[in-house]
Amino acid sequence: MASASSKPTQTRVLIVDDNKLGLLARKSVLEELGHLVVISAAPQEALELCAKQHFDVAITDYKMPKMNGIEFIAKLRKVDSGTAIILISGFTDAMGLNEENTGADVVLQKSANEVTALIRAVNRLLRKPAPKKKPASQPASKTEKRKPG
């Protein structure tokens, strides 16, 4: 008989993107993999959802009206610091977006390989506990070392 800890549980994924086509395409792919996916076209609405329930992974676009992805990540970290976060943007290279300056656990470039990269990132984040990250507004210097704990 399998123990309760080995019993598979359905992971909860939140996707935030003002582009409805991108939102629905990512939702479809992740649902096919067995994830319970909730979508939102508005970051503020997504934050309200996060205040009411926990998501294992949140996927957010960078460029959205009223609140960009970095601002969303900083606010989400205050609401639920245990959610792993993926930032997807067509501007990662042009703006130099990365994990250190966005507060995201993973930053992905929108591309022809985006679906494969997204699936890999979600799977990797679900295999390990989400790290406690500081909001991007307080970037650590390159010489500062974080103490474990």
Residue, then its C-alpha position, 0 to 999 in steps of 0.5 A: m500500500a502506498s504511503a500518503s506522501s507518495k500519492p500524486t497530487q494535482t499541481r495548481v498552476l496560475i497563468v497571468d497574461d493579457n494576451k488571450l491566445g498565449l494564455l489559452a495556449r499555455k493553459s491547454v498544454l499544461e492541462e494536458l500534462g495533468h495540472l489544474v490551471v487557473i488563468s487571469a488576464a489581469p495581474q490585480e485579479a491574479l493577486e486576489l486569486c493568490a490571496k484566496q488559494h495557494f498555487d504551486v507555480a505562477i507563470t506571468d508575462y512581462k508586458m501587461p497593462k497597469m502592472n508589469g510582470i516584475e511588479f506582479i512578482a514582487k506583490l505575489r512574493k508578499v502574498d504567497s512566498g511559497t509559489a514558484i514563479i516563471l516570467i515569460s517575455g519577448f523582451t528578456d534579451a533586449m531588457g536584460l531580464n533574468e532571475e536576479n533582477t526580476g525576482a522570478d525563479v525562471v525567466l523564459q524568452k518567448s520563442a518557437n521553443e517556448v512550450t518545451a522550455l515552459i514544460r521543463a521549467v514547470n517540471r523542474l520547479l515542481r521537483k524542488p521546494a520553491p526558494k524564498k526570493k526577495p522582491a526584485s526591488q531589493p537586488a542583492s549585490k554580486t558580492e553578497k552571499r546568502k546564508p542558508g536557512 
